[in-house]
């Protein structure tokens, strides 16, 4: 009984996640597009629900949805700022950078939460997650401004982690 409940919960979490991605990617709530998204997302979720244990940590609620949207806003803002910064470095006549690898700490416990954090960092130009060990992420940073793990964590991941902690536990 518990296994059936877990697979059902995994299906629902995966289905909602895929449907949200579908709606965002299509940029419309037109009836035909929405119905197509519901059907395709449900088919994919049904096929992969038993493999999607990582999604079982998501507990959808209005608060989680709000924090997810706030995370997306912060991510898009940081993505834009980082792109402009890297563009400035590329077009500068003299590149004045100090690249290096720094360690940051995360308080996220779930694997999917850590994955979302690592992807957020990697997708933001100028930073790249090169390794994860326990609660530490090792980041290649294009212009190291802090080597202390606490300061580096604040500068690189604190903006994302604040919201991801609510979404992924």
Secondary structure, 3 states (H helix, E strand, C coil): CHHHHHHHHHHHHHHHHHHHHHHHHHCCCCHHHHHHHHHHHHHHHHHHHHHCHHHHHCCCCHHHHHHHHHHHHHHHHHHHHHHHHHHHHHHCCCCCCCCEEEEEECCCCCHHHHHHHHHHHHHCCCEEEEEEECCEEEEEECCCCCCCHHHHHHHHCHHHHHHHHHHHC
